[in-house]
Amino acid sequence: MPVRSSPQASGAVVKNLPIPTGAESRISNFLLWQLAYTEIYVTDLMWPDFRKSHLVDAVIDYQSRERRFGRTSAQLEPEPVERA
C-alpha cells in the first residue's frame, strides 16, 4: 500500500486496497486515519504464495463492492427529478 508523505496535502482521492495475507483481519492502528473508507481484502494465503492471479481476484472483488463512504445504500440513490 502506498504511503503518502502528507495525506492531508492533496485533495486527490486515493483508492487503496490493502491486502493482509495469512487471514489477518485487523489493522492494529496501522495508518488508522488514512484507512477511513478503505476497502480491505483479506486472504488466507501467506505472502510468499500470493500470485498475480490472487491480485486479480482481489481487484475483481473490490470492483463489485458498493462504495458508500459512510452513507447508506438509500442515500446513494439519486433523488427523482420533478418535471414542471
PDB file with SEQRES, HELIX, SHEET and CRYST1 records, atoms N, CA, C and O in Angstrom:
SEQRES   1 A   84  MET PRO VAL ARG SER SER PRO GLN ALA SER GLY ALA VAL          
SEQRES   2 A   84  VAL LYS ASN LEU PRO ILE PRO THR GLY ALA GLU SER ARG          
SEQRES   3 A   84  ILE SER ASN PHE LEU LEU TRP GLN LEU ALA TYR THR GLU          
SEQRES   4 A   84  ILE TYR VAL THR ASP LEU MET TRP PRO ASP PHE ARG LYS          
SEQRES   5 A   84  SER HIS LEU VAL ASP ALA VAL ILE ASP TYR GLN SER ARG          
SEQRES   6 A   84  GLU ARG ARG PHE GLY ARG THR SER ALA GLN LEU GLU PRO          
SEQRES   7 A   84  GLU PRO VAL GLU ARG ALA                                      
HELIX    1 AA1 TRP A   47  ASP A   49  5                                   3    
HELIX    2 AA2 LYS A   52  GLN A   63  1                                  12    
HELIX    3 AA3 SER A   73  LEU A   76  1                                   4    
CRYST1    1.000    1.000    1.000  90.00  90.00  90.00 P 1           1          
ATOM      1  N   MET A   1       0.843  -1.165   0.000  1.00  0.00           N  
ATOM      2  CA  MET A   1       0.000   0.000   0.000  1.00  0.00           C  
ATOM      3  C   MET A   1       0.892   1.232   0.000  1.00  0.00           C  
ATOM      4  O   MET A   1       1.788   1.344   0.837  1.00  0.00           O  
ATOM      5  N   PRO A   2       0.661   2.158  -0.925  1.00  0.00           N  
ATOM      6  CA  PRO A   2       1.491   3.361  -0.948  1.00  0.00           C  
ATOM      7  C   PRO A   2       1.205   4.246   0.252  1.00  0.00           C  
ATOM      8  O   PRO A   2       0.054   4.391   0.664  1.00  0.00           O  
ATOM      9  N   VAL A   3       2.230   4.824   0.799  1.00  0.00           N  
ATOM     10  CA  VAL A   3       2.090   5.741   1.920  1.00  0.00           C  
ATOM     11  C   VAL A   3       2.533   7.111   1.444  1.00  0.00           C  
ATOM     12  O   VAL A   3       3.692   7.304   1.077  1.00  0.00           O  
ATOM     13  N   ARG A   4       1.615   8.053   1.450  1.00  0.00           N  
ATOM     14  CA  ARG A   4       1.954   9.402   1.016  1.00  0.00           C  
ATOM     15  C   ARG A   4       2.583  10.154   2.175  1.00  0.00           C  
ATOM     16  O   ARG A   4       2.236   9.926   3.334  1.00  0.00           O  
ATOM     17  N   SER A   5       3.502  11.045   1.864  1.00  0.00           N  
ATOM     18  CA  SER A   5       4.198  11.778   2.918  1.00  0.00           C  
ATOM     19  C   SER A   5       3.262  12.712   3.672  1.00  0.00           C  
ATOM     20  O   SER A   5       3.449  12.931   4.869  1.00  0.00           O  
ATOM     21  N   SER A   6       2.266  13.265   3.003  1.00  0.00           N  
ATOM     22  CA  SER A   6       1.320  14.155   3.664  1.00  0.00           C  
ATOM     23  C   SER A   6      -0.083  13.887   3.124  1.00  0.00           C  
ATOM     24  O   SER A   6      -0.481  14.489   2.126  1.00  0.00           O  
ATOM     25  N   PRO A   7      -0.833  13.003   3.760  1.00  0.00           N  
ATOM     26  CA  PRO A   7      -2.156  12.655   3.251  1.00  0.00           C  
ATOM     27  C   PRO A   7      -3.104  13.843   3.169  1.00  0.00           C  
ATOM     28  O   PRO A   7      -3.999  13.856   2.324  1.00  0.00           O  
ATOM     29  N   GLN A   8      -2.927  14.834   4.024  1.00  0.00           N  
ATOM     30  CA  GLN A   8      -3.823  15.979   4.027  1.00  0.00           C  
ATOM     31  C   GLN A   8      -3.432  17.027   2.985  1.00  0.00           C  
ATOM     32  O   GLN A   8      -4.206  17.951   2.736  1.00  0.00           O  
ATOM     33  N   ALA A   9      -2.261  16.909   2.374  1.00  0.00           N  
ATOM     34  CA  ALA A   9      -1.757  17.927   1.466  1.00  0.00           C  
ATOM     35  C   ALA A   9      -2.473  17.950   0.125  1.00  0.00           C  
ATOM     36  O   ALA A   9      -2.484  18.980  -0.549  1.00  0.00           O  
ATOM     37  N   SER A  10      -3.057  16.860  -0.264  1.00  0.00           N  
ATOM     38  CA  SER A  10      -3.667  16.776  -1.584  1.00  0.00           C  
ATOM     39  C   SER A  10      -5.147  16.489  -1.461  1.00  0.00           C  
ATOM     40  O   SER A  10      -5.577  15.746  -0.579  1.00  0.00           O  
ATOM     41  N   GLY A  11      -5.923  17.083  -2.351  1.00  0.00           N  
ATOM     42  CA  GLY A  11      -7.354  16.823  -2.378  1.00  0.00           C  
ATOM     43  C   GLY A  11      -7.690  15.625  -3.241  1.00  0.00           C  
ATOM     44  O   GLY A  11      -8.862  15.271  -3.373  1.00  0.00           O  
ATOM     45  N   ALA A  12      -6.687  14.991  -3.834  1.00  0.00           N  
ATOM     46  CA  ALA A  12      -6.919  13.862  -4.717  1.00  0.00           C  
ATOM     47  C   ALA A  12      -7.408  12.652  -3.938  1.00  0.00           C  
ATOM     48  O   ALA A  12      -6.962  12.389  -2.821  1.00  0.00           O  
ATOM     49  N   VAL A  13      -8.317  11.934  -4.539  1.00  0.00           N  
ATOM     50  CA  VAL A  13      -8.827  10.714  -3.924  1.00  0.00           C  
ATOM     51  C   VAL A  13      -7.836   9.596  -4.188  1.00  0.00           C  
ATOM     52  O   VAL A  13      -7.442   9.359  -5.329  1.00  0.00           O  
ATOM     53  N   VAL A  14      -7.442   8.919  -3.137  1.00  0.00           N  
ATOM     54  CA  VAL A  14      -6.533   7.788  -3.276  1.00  0.00           C  
ATOM     55  C   VAL A  14      -7.339   6.531  -3.010  1.00  0.00           C  
ATOM     56  O   VAL A  14      -7.925   6.377  -1.939  1.00  0.00           O  
ATOM     57  N   LYS A  15      -7.369   5.640  -3.978  1.00  0.00           N  
ATOM     58  CA  LYS A  15      -8.111   4.395  -3.817  1.00  0.00           C  
ATOM     59  C   LYS A  15      -7.137   3.323  -3.372  1.00  0.00           C  
ATOM     60  O   LYS A  15      -6.253   2.918  -4.126  1.00  0.00           O  
ATOM     61  N   ASN A  16      -7.304   2.876  -2.164  1.00  0.00           N  
ATOM     62  CA  ASN A  16      -6.416   1.861  -1.590  1.00  0.00           C  
ATOM     63  C   ASN A  16      -7.142   0.548  -1.454  1.00  0.00           C  
ATOM     64  O   ASN A  16      -8.345   0.500  -1.195  1.00  0.00           O  
ATOM     65  N   LEU A  17      -6.394  -0.509  -1.634  1.00  0.00           N  
ATOM     66  CA  LEU A  17      -6.910  -1.845  -1.400  1.00  0.00           C  
ATOM     67  C   LEU A  17      -5.838  -2.636  -0.669  1.00  0.00           C  
ATOM     68  O   LEU A  17      -5.139  -3.446  -1.278  1.00  0.00           O  
ATOM     69  N   PRO A  18      -5.701  -2.407   0.644  1.00  0.00           N  
ATOM     70  CA  PRO A  18      -4.723  -3.204   1.379  1.00  0.00           C  
ATOM     71  C   PRO A  18      -5.148  -4.663   1.394  1.00  0.00           C  
ATOM     72  O   PRO A  18      -6.334  -4.970   1.519  1.00  0.00           O  
ATOM     73  N   ILE A  19      -4.186  -5.554   1.268  1.00  0.00           N  
ATOM     74  CA  ILE A  19      -4.468  -6.981   1.235  1.00  0.00           C  
ATOM     75  C   ILE A  19      -3.639  -7.670   2.317  1.00  0.00           C  
ATOM     76  O   ILE A  19      -2.517  -8.105   2.057  1.00  0.00           O  
ATOM     77  N   PRO A  20      -4.186  -7.772   3.530  1.00  0.00           N  
ATOM     78  CA  PRO A  20      -3.464  -8.519   4.559  1.00  0.00           C  
ATOM     79  C   PRO A  20      -3.499 -10.004   4.239  1.00  0.00           C  
ATOM     80  O   PRO A  20      -4.562 -10.557   3.954  1.00  0.00           O  
ATOM     81  N   THR A  21      -2.361 -10.640   4.284  1.00  0.00           N  
ATOM     82  CA  THR A  21      -2.291 -12.066   3.987  1.00  0.00           C  
ATOM     83  C   THR A  21      -2.257 -12.869   5.282  1.00  0.00           C  
ATOM     84  O   THR A  21      -2.101 -12.303   6.364  1.00  0.00           O  
ATOM     85  N   GLY A  22      -2.403 -14.175   5.172  1.00  0.00           N  
ATOM     86  CA  GLY A  22      -2.367 -15.035   6.353  1.00  0.00           C  
ATOM     87  C   GLY A  22      -3.608 -14.927   7.203  1.00  0.00           C  
ATOM     88  O   GLY A  22      -3.561 -15.206   8.401  1.00  0.00           O  
ATOM     89  N   ALA A  23      -4.741 -14.521   6.599  1.00  0.00           N  
ATOM     90  CA  ALA A  23      -6.035 -14.412   7.291  1.00  0.00           C  
ATOM     91  C   ALA A  23      -6.035 -13.375   8.407  1.00  0.00           C  
ATOM     92  O   ALA A  23      -6.880 -13.435   9.300  1.00  0.00           O  
ATOM     93  N   GLU A  24      -5.109 -12.429   8.373  1.00  0.00           N  
ATOM     94  CA  GLU A  24      -5.056 -11.371   9.386  1.00  0.00           C  
ATOM     95  C   GLU A  24      -6.081 -10.308   9.024  1.00  0.00           C  
ATOM     96  O   GLU A  24      -5.946  -9.647   7.995  1.00  0.00           O  
ATOM     97  N   SER A  25      -7.108 -10.132   9.859  1.00  0.00           N  
ATOM     98  CA  SER A  25      -8.183  -9.201   9.530  1.00  0.00           C  
ATOM     99  C   SER A  25      -8.210  -7.955  10.408  1.00  0.00           C  
ATOM    100  O   SER A  25      -9.206  -7.231  10.409  1.00  0.00           O  
ATOM    101  N   ARG A  26      -7.165  -7.695  11.136  1.00  0.00           N  
ATOM    102  CA  ARG A  26      -7.132  -6.470  11.948  1.00  0.00           C  
ATOM    103  C   ARG A  26      -6.026  -5.558  11.441  1.00  0.00           C  
ATOM    104  O   ARG A  26      -5.056  -6.018  10.839  1.00  0.00           O  
ATOM    105  N   ILE A  27      -6.181  -4.261  11.688  1.00  0.00           N  
ATOM    106  CA  ILE A  27      -5.186  -3.312  11.202  1.00  0.00           C  
ATOM    107  C   ILE A  27      -4.257  -2.815  12.311  1.00  0.00           C  
ATOM    108  O   ILE A  27      -3.239  -2.190  12.017  1.00  0.00           O  
ATOM    109  N   SER A  28      -4.581  -3.074  13.563  1.00  0.00           N  
ATOM    110  CA  SER A  28      -3.729  -2.715  14.703  1.00  0.00           C  
ATOM    111  C   SER A  28      -3.262  -1.262  14.674  1.00  0.00           C  
ATOM    112  O   SER A  28      -2.089  -0.971  14.912  1.00  0.00           O  
ATOM    113  N   ASN A  29      -4.189  -0.359  14.380  1.00  0.00           N  
ATOM    114  CA  ASN A  29      -3.912   1.090  14.344  1.00  0.00           C  
ATOM    115  C   ASN A  29      -2.905   1.493  13.275  1.00  0.00           C  
ATOM    116  O   ASN A  29      -2.332   2.580  13.350  1.00  0.00           O  
ATOM    117  N   PHE A  30      -2.679   0.635  12.276  1.00  0.00           N  
ATOM    118  CA  PHE A  30      -1.780   0.973  11.180  1.00  0.00           C  
ATOM    119  C   PHE A  30      -2.469   1.963  10.259  1.00  0.00           C  
ATOM    120  O   PHE A  30      -3.487   1.638   9.648  1.00  0.00           O  
ATOM    121  N   LEU A  31      -1.926   3.164  10.154  1.00  0.00           N  
ATOM    122  CA  LEU A  31      -2.494   4.221   9.310  1.00  0.00           C  
ATOM    123  C   LEU A  31      -4.000   4.371   9.529  1.00  0.00           C  
ATOM    124  O   LEU A  31      -4.777   4.428   8.576  1.00  0.00           O  
ATOM    125  N   LEU A  32      -4.390   4.432  10.779  1.00  0.00           N  
ATOM    126  CA  LEU A  32      -5.801   4.406  11.137  1.00  0.00           C  
ATOM    127  C   LEU A  32      -6.618   5.490  10.433  1.00  0.00           C  
ATOM    128  O   LEU A  32      -7.682   5.199   9.887  1.00  0.00           O  
ATOM    129  N   TRP A  33      -6.136   6.735  10.439  1.00  0.00           N  
ATOM    130  CA  TRP A  33      -6.873   7.828   9.811  1.00  0.00           C  
ATOM    131  C   TRP A  33      -6.887   7.674   8.295  1.00  0.00           C  
ATOM    132  O   TRP A  33      -7.900   7.962   7.656  1.00  0.00           O  
ATOM    133  N   GLN A  34      -5.794   7.229   7.718  1.00  0.00           N  
ATOM    134  CA  GLN A  34      -5.700   7.099   6.275  1.00  0.00           C  
ATOM    135  C   GLN A  34      -6.554   5.946   5.735  1.00  0.00           C  
ATOM    136  O   GLN A  34      -6.893   5.920   4.552  1.00  0.00           O  
ATOM    137  N   LEU A  35      -6.897   5.001   6.603  1.00  0.00           N  
ATOM    138  CA  LEU A  35      -7.687   3.857   6.171  1.00  0.00           C  
ATOM    139  C   LEU A  35      -9.194   4.089   6.252  1.00  0.00           C  
ATOM    140  O   LEU A  35      -9.974   3.178   5.974  1.00  0.00           O  
ATOM    141  N   ALA A  36      -9.612   5.296   6.629  1.00  0.00           N  
ATOM    142  CA  ALA A  36     -11.039   5.577   6.669  1.00  0.00           C  
ATOM    143  C   ALA A  36     -11.642   5.369   5.292  1.00  0.00           C  
ATOM    144  O   ALA A  36     -11.124   5.891   4.304  1.00  0.00           O  
ATOM    145  N   TYR A  37     -12.719   4.620   5.214  1.00  0.00           N  
ATOM    146  CA  TYR A  37     -13.443   4.293   3.984  1.00  0.00           C  
ATOM    147  C   TYR A  37     -12.627   3.455   3.012  1.00  0.00           C  
ATOM    148  O   TYR A  37     -12.993   3.354   1.841  1.00  0.00           O  
ATOM    149  N   THR A  38     -11.536   2.853   3.461  1.00  0.00           N  
ATOM    150  CA  THR A  38     -10.738   1.984   2.611  1.00  0.00           C  
ATOM    151  C   THR A  38     -11.319   0.581   2.638  1.00  0.00           C  
ATOM    152  O   THR A  38     -11.708   0.079   3.692  1.00  0.00           O  
ATOM    153  N   GLU A  39     -11.376  -0.035   1.491  1.00  0.00           N  
ATOM    154  CA  GLU A  39     -11.845  -1.411   1.383  1.00  0.00           C  
ATOM    155  C   GLU A  39     -10.660  -2.331   1.672  1.00  0.00           C  
ATOM    156  O   GLU A  39      -9.562  -2.109   1.163  1.00  0.00           O  
ATOM    157  N   ILE A  40     -10.877  -3.351   2.480  1.00  0.00           N  
ATOM    158  CA  ILE A  40      -9.815  -4.288   2.827  1.00  0.00           C  
ATOM    159  C   ILE A  40     -10.187  -5.666   2.299  1.00  0.00           C  
ATOM    160  O   ILE A  40     -11.302  -6.143   2.511  1.00  0.00           O  
ATOM    161  N   TYR A  41      -9.256  -6.293   1.618  1.00  0.00           N  
ATOM    162  CA  TYR A  41      -9.453  -7.644   1.094  1.00  0.00           C  
ATOM    163  C   TYR A  41      -8.567  -8.577   1.903  1.00  0.00           C  
ATOM    164  O   TYR A  41      -7.343  -8.440   1.890  1.00  0.00           O  
ATOM    165  N   VAL A  42      -9.177  -9.528   2.608  1.00  0.00           N  
ATOM    166  CA  VAL A  42      -8.441 -10.453   3.464  1.00  0.00           C  
ATOM    167  C   VAL A  42      -8.357 -11.811   2.775  1.00  0.00           C  
ATOM    168  O   VAL A  42      -9.355 -12.321   2.266  1.00  0.00           O  
ATOM    169  N   THR A  43      -7.162 -12.390   2.765  1.00  0.00           N  
ATOM    170  CA  THR A  43      -6.968 -13.699   2.161  1.00  0.00           C  
ATOM    171  C   THR A  43      -6.248 -14.624   3.142  1.00  0.00           C  
ATOM    172  O   THR A  43      -5.451 -14.177   3.967  1.00  0.00           O  
ATOM    173  N   ASP A  44      -6.541 -15.906   3.036  1.00  0.00           N  
ATOM    174  CA  ASP A  44      -5.884 -16.904   3.885  1.00  0.00           C  
ATOM    175  C   ASP A  44      -4.472 -17.236   3.410  1.00  0.00           C  
ATOM    176  O   ASP A  44      -3.696 -17.854   4.139  1.00  0.00           O  
ATOM    177  N   LEU A  45      -4.144 -16.826   2.196  1.00  0.00           N  
ATOM    178  CA  LEU A  45      -2.820 -17.132   1.652  1.00  0.00           C  
ATOM    179  C   LEU A  45      -1.720 -16.425   2.430  1.00  0.00           C  
ATOM    180  O   LEU A  45      -1.920 -15.326   2.946  1.00  0.00           O  
ATOM    181  N   MET A  46      -0.589 -17.045   2.507  1.00  0.00           N  
ATOM    182  CA  MET A  46       0.586 -16.391   3.075  1.00  0.00           C  
ATOM    183  C   MET A  46       1.270 -15.610   1.963  1.00  0.00           C  
ATOM    184  O   MET A  46       1.143 -15.967   0.792  1.00  0.00           O  
ATOM    185  N   TRP A  47       1.998 -14.544   2.312  1.00  0.00           N  
ATOM    186  CA  TRP A  47       2.588 -13.657   1.324  1.00  0.00           C  
ATOM    187  C   TRP A  47       3.422 -14.379   0.248  1.00  0.00           C  
ATOM    188  O   TRP A  47       3.277 -14.040  -0.927  1.00  0.00           O  
ATOM    189  N   PRO A  48       4.270 -15.338   0.578  1.00  0.00           N  
ATOM    190  CA  PRO A  48       5.063 -15.988  -0.477  1.00  0.00           C  
ATOM    191  C   PRO A  48       4.208 -16.730  -1.508  1.00  0.00           C  
ATOM    192  O   PRO A  48       4.655 -16.958  -2.633  1.00  0.00           O  
ATOM    193  N   ASP A  49       2.985 -17.104  -1.131  1.00  0.00           N  
ATOM    194  CA  ASP A  49       2.103 -17.841  -2.044  1.00  0.00           C  
ATOM    195  C   ASP A  49       1.192 -16.932  -2.863  1.00  0.00           C  
ATOM    196  O   ASP A  49       0.494 -17.406  -3.759  1.00  0.00           O  
ATOM    197  N   PHE A  50       1.189 -15.640  -2.570  1.00  0.00           N  
ATOM    198  CA  PHE A  50       0.296 -14.683  -3.231  1.00  0.00           C  
ATOM    199  C   PHE A  50       0.823 -14.387  -4.635  1.00  0.00           C  
ATOM    200  O   PHE A  50       1.954 -13.926  -4.793  1.00  0.00           O  
ATOM    201  N   ARG A  51       0.010 -14.650  -5.643  1.00  0.00           N  
ATOM    202  CA  ARG A  51       0.405 -14.501  -7.041  1.00  0.00           C  
ATOM    203  C   ARG A  51      -0.461 -13.465  -7.754  1.00  0.00           C  
ATOM    204  O   ARG A  51      -1.419 -12.935  -7.191  1.00  0.00           O  
ATOM    205  N   LYS A  52      -0.102 -13.194  -8.990  1.00  0.00           N  
ATOM    206  CA  LYS A  52      -0.828 -12.218  -9.798  1.00  0.00           C  
ATOM    207  C   LYS A  52      -2.309 -12.590  -9.910  1.00  0.00           C  
ATOM    208  O   LYS A  52      -3.175 -11.717  -9.863  1.00  0.00           O  
ATOM    209  N   SER A  53      -2.596 -13.876 -10.058  1.00  0.00           N  
ATOM    210  CA  SER A  53      -3.992 -14.314 -10.175  1.00  0.00           C  
ATOM    211  C   SER A  53      -4.790 -13.987  -8.907  1.00  0.00           C  
ATOM    212  O   SER A  53      -5.985 -13.700  -8.981  1.00  0.00           O  
ATOM    213  N   HIS A  54      -4.132 -14.030  -7.751  1.00  0.00           N  
ATOM    214  CA  HIS A  54      -4.808 -13.677  -6.493  1.00  0.00           C  
ATOM    215  C   HIS A  54      -5.068 -12.172  -6.429  1.00  0.00           C  
ATOM    216  O   HIS A  54      -6.095 -11.736  -5.908  1.00  0.00           O  
ATOM    217  N   LEU A  55      -4.138 -11.385  -6.958  1.00  0.00           N  
ATOM    218  CA  LEU A  55      -4.349  -9.933  -7.028  1.00  0.00           C  
ATOM    219  C   LEU A  55      -5.529  -9.618  -7.936  1.00  0.00           C  
ATOM    220  O   LEU A  55      -6.353  -8.761  -7.616  1.00  0.00           O  
ATOM    221  N   VAL A  56      -5.608 -10.305  -9.060  1.00  0.00           N  
ATOM    222  CA  VAL A  56      -6.744 -10.109  -9.968  1.00  0.00           C  
ATOM    223  C   VAL A  56      -8.048 -10.436  -9.245  1.00  0.00           C  
ATOM    224  O   VAL A  56      -9.024  -9.697  -9.380  1.00  0.00           O  
ATOM    225  N   ASP A  57      -8.084 -11.522  -8.484  1.00  0.00           N  
ATOM    226  CA  ASP A  57      -9.273 -11.882  -7.700  1.00  0.00           C  
ATOM    227  C   ASP A  57      -9.635 -10.770  -6.717  1.00  0.00           C  
ATOM    228  O   ASP A  57     -10.811 -10.450  -6.544  1.00  0.00           O  
ATOM    229  N   ALA A  58      -8.626 -10.182  -6.074  1.00  0.00           N  
ATOM    230  CA  ALA A  58      -8.867  -9.101  -5.109  1.00  0.00           C  
ATOM    231  C   ALA A  58      -9.438  -7.871  -5.797  1.00  0.00           C  
ATOM    232  O   ALA A  58     -10.352  -7.236  -5.271  1.00  0.00           O  
ATOM    233  N   VAL A  59      -8.913  -7.529  -6.958  1.00  0.00           N  
ATOM    234  CA  VAL A  59      -9.400  -6.353  -7.691  1.00  0.00           C  
ATOM    235  C   VAL A  59     -10.824  -6.585  -8.181  1.00  0.00           C  
ATOM    236  O   VAL A  59     -11.650  -5.674  -8.121  1.00  0.00           O  
ATOM    237  N   ILE A  60     -11.122  -7.775  -8.660  1.00  0.00           N  
ATOM    238  CA  ILE A  60     -12.488  -8.096  -9.093  1.00  0.00           C  
ATOM    239  C   ILE A  60     -13.456  -7.991  -7.915  1.00  0.00           C  
ATOM    240  O   ILE A  60     -14.557  -7.460  -8.061  1.00  0.00           O  
ATOM    241  N   ASP A  61     -13.050  -8.492  -6.754  1.00  0.00           N  
ATOM    242  CA  ASP A  61     -13.870  -8.380  -5.553  1.00  0.00           C  
ATOM    243  C   ASP A  61     -14.085  -6.906  -5.190  1.00  0.00           C  
ATOM    244  O   ASP A  61     -15.197  -6.505  -4.848  1.00  0.00           O  
ATOM    245  N   TYR A  62     -13.036  -6.116  -5.265  1.00  0.00           N  
ATOM    246  CA  TYR A  62     -13.111  -4.675  -4.960  1.00  0.00           C  
ATOM    247  C   TYR A  62     -14.087  -3.976  -5.911  1.00  0.00           C  
ATOM    248  O   TYR A  62     -14.890  -3.150  -5.479  1.00  0.00           O  
ATOM    249  N   GLN A  63     -14.018  -4.303  -7.199  1.00  0.00           N  
ATOM    250  CA  GLN A  63     -14.874  -3.659  -8.184  1.00  0.00           C  
ATOM    251  C   GLN A  63     -16.340  -3.988  -7.984  1.00  0.00           C  
ATOM    252  O   GLN A  63     -17.204  -3.228  -8.422  1.00  0.00           O  
ATOM    253  N   SER A  64     -16.642  -5.095  -7.336  1.00  0.00           N  
ATOM    254  CA  SER A  64     -18.033  -5.490  -7.137  1.00  0.00           C  
ATOM    255  C   SER A  64     -18.650  -4.872  -5.878  1.00  0.00           C  
ATOM    256  O   SER A  64     -19.842  -5.045  -5.623  1.00  0.00           O  
ATOM    257  N   ARG A  65     -17.860  -4.170  -5.108  1.00  0.00           N  
ATOM    258  CA  ARG A  65     -18.364  -3.594  -3.854  1.00  0.00           C  
ATOM    259  C   ARG A  65     -19.075  -2.265  -4.094  1.00  0.00           C  
ATOM    260  O   ARG A  65     -18.747  -1.520  -5.018  1.00  0.00           O  
ATOM    261  N   GLU A  66     -20.054  -1.989  -3.240  1.00  0.00           N  
ATOM    262  CA  GLU A  66     -20.750  -0.715  -3.298  1.00  0.00           C  
ATOM    263  C   GLU A  66     -20.000   0.271  -2.397  1.00  0.00           C  
ATOM    264  O   GLU A  66     -20.018   0.136  -1.174  1.00  0.00           O  
ATOM    265  N   ARG A  67     -19.351   1.247  -2.997  1.00  0.00           N  
ATOM    266  CA  ARG A  67     -18.603   2.244  -2.226  1.00  0.00           C  
ATOM    267  C   ARG A  67     -19.574   3.304  -1.725  1.00  0.00           C  
ATOM    268  O   ARG A  67     -20.152   4.045  -2.520  1.00  0.00           O  
ATOM    269  N   ARG A  68     -19.758   3.381  -0.402  1.00  0.00           N  
ATOM    270  CA  ARG A  68     -20.744   4.289   0.183  1.00  0.00           C  
ATOM    271  C   ARG A  68     -20.117   5.453   0.947  1.00  0.00           C  
ATOM    272  O   ARG A  68     -20.795   6.451   1.192  1.00  0.00           O  
ATOM    273  N   PHE A  69     -18.870   5.358   1.322  1.00  0.00           N  
ATOM    274  CA  PHE A  69     -18.162   6.425   2.031  1.00  0.00           C  
ATOM    275  C   PHE A  69     -18.948   6.946   3.224  1.00  0.00           C  
ATOM    276  O   PHE A  69     -19.080   8.156   3.408  1.00  0.00           O  
ATOM    277  N   GLY A  70     -19.474   6.025   4.038  1.00  0.00           N  
ATOM    278  CA  GLY A  70     -20.172   6.397   5.266  1.00  0.00           C  
ATOM    279  C   GLY A  70     -21.662   6.593   5.110  1.00  0.00           C  
ATOM    280  O   GLY A  70     -22.363   6.791   6.103  1.00  0.00           O  
ATOM    281  N   ARG A  71     -22.164   6.544   3.889  1.00  0.00           N  
ATOM    282  CA  ARG A  71     -23.599   6.711   3.678  1.00  0.00           C  
ATOM    283  C   ARG A  71     -24.266   5.342   3.596  1.00  0.00           C  
ATOM    284  O   ARG A  71     -23.593   4.313   3.551  1.00  0.00           O  
ATOM    285  N   THR A  72     -25.592   5.346   3.577  1.00  0.00           N  
ATOM    286  CA  THR A  72     -26.334   4.106   3.395  1.00  0.00           C  
ATOM    287  C   THR A  72     -26.628   3.914   1.908  1.00  0.00           C  
ATOM    288  O   THR A  72     -26.470   4.841   1.114  1.00  0.00           O  
ATOM    289  N   SER A  73     -27.049   2.727   1.545  1.00  0.00           N  
ATOM    290  CA  SER A  73     -27.392   2.462   0.146  1.00  0.00           C  
ATOM    291  C   SER A  73     -28.506   3.387  -0.332  1.00  0.00           C  
ATOM    292  O   SER A  73     -28.486   3.850  -1.472  1.00  0.00           O  
ATOM    293  N   ALA A  74     -29.472   3.653   0.532  1.00  0.00           N  
ATOM    294  CA  ALA A  74     -30.590   4.530   0.162  1.00  0.00           C  
ATOM    295  C   ALA A  74     -30.111   5.948  -0.128  1.00  0.00           C  
ATOM    296  O   ALA A  74     -30.661   6.619  -1.002  1.00  0.00           O  
ATOM    297  N   GLN A  75     -29.109   6.405   0.585  1.00  0.00           N  
ATOM    298  CA  GLN A  75     -28.594   7.757   0.372  1.00  0.00           C  
ATOM    299  C   GLN A  75     -27.828   7.878  -0.943  1.00  0.00           C  
ATOM    300  O   GLN A  75     -27.631   8.987  -1.440  1.00  0.00           O  
ATOM    301  N   LEU A  76     -27.405   6.780  -1.499  1.00  0.00           N  
ATOM    302  CA  LEU A  76     -26.674   6.809  -2.759  1.00  0.00           C  
ATOM    303  C   LEU A  76     -27.588   6.916  -3.965  1.00  0.00           C  
ATOM    304  O   LEU A  76     -27.158   7.362  -5.029  1.00  0.00           O  
ATOM    305  N   GLU A  77     -28.842   6.512  -3.816  1.00  0.00           N  
ATOM    306  CA  GLU A  77     -29.775   6.563  -4.931  1.00  0.00           C  
ATOM    307  C   GLU A  77     -30.082   8.003  -5.291  1.00  0.00           C  
ATOM    308  O   GLU A  77     -30.344   8.815  -4.403  1.00  0.00           O  
ATOM    309  N   PRO A  78     -30.056   8.344  -6.587  1.00  0.00           N  
ATOM    310  CA  PRO A  78     -30.354   9.724  -6.983  1.00  0.00           C  
ATOM    311  C   PRO A  78     -31.813  10.061  -6.693  1.00  0.00           C  
ATOM    312  O   PRO A  78     -32.708   9.230  -6.841  1.00  0.00           O  
ATOM    313  N   GLU A  79     -32.017  11.294  -6.282  1.00  0.00           N  
ATOM    314  CA  GLU A  79     -33.372  11.729  -5.998  1.00  0.00           C  
ATOM    315  C   GLU A  79     -34.115  11.940  -7.315  1.00  0.00           C  
ATOM    316  O   GLU A  79     -33.527  12.402  -8.293  1.00  0.00           O  
ATOM    317  N   PRO A  80     -35.415  11.602  -7.345  1.00  0.00           N  
ATOM    318  CA  PRO A  80     -36.175  11.787  -8.582  1.00  0.00           C  
ATOM    319  C   PRO A  80     -36.282  13.261  -8.950  1.00  0.00           C  
ATOM    320  O   PRO A  80     -36.404  14.128  -8.084  1.00  0.00           O  
ATOM    321  N   VAL A  81     -36.235  13.522 -10.237  1.00  0.00           N  
ATOM    322  CA  VAL A  81     -36.320  14.896 -10.744  1.00  0.00           C  
ATOM    323  C   VAL A  81     -37.772  15.194 -11.065  1.00  0.00           C  
ATOM    324  O   VAL A  81     -38.424  14.456 -11.804  1.00  0.00           O  
ATOM    325  N   GLU A  82     -38.272  16.291 -10.498  1.00  0.00           N  
ATOM    326  CA  GLU A  82     -39.656  16.697 -10.753  1.00  0.00           C  
ATOM    327  C   GLU A  82     -39.698  17.493 -12.052  1.00  0.00           C  
ATOM    328  O   GLU A  82     -38.889  18.393 -12.272  1.00  0.00           O  
ATOM    329  N   ARG A  83     -40.647  17.147 -12.900  1.00  0.00           N  
ATOM    330  CA  ARG A  83     -40.795  17.856 -14.175  1.00  0.00           C  
ATOM    331  C   ARG A  83     -41.982  18.824 -14.071  1.00  0.00           C  
ATOM    332  O   ARG A  83     -43.047  18.486 -13.556  1.00  0.00           O  
ATOM    333  N   ALA A  84     -41.759  20.009 -14.570  1.00  0.00           N  
ATOM    334  CA  ALA A  84     -42.815  21.031 -14.485  1.00  0.00           C  
ATOM    335  C   ALA A  84     -43.786  20.944 -15.629  1.00  0.00           C  
ATOM    336  O   ALA A  84     -44.729  21.732 -15.700  1.00  0.00           O  
TER     337      ALA A  84                                                      
END                                                                             
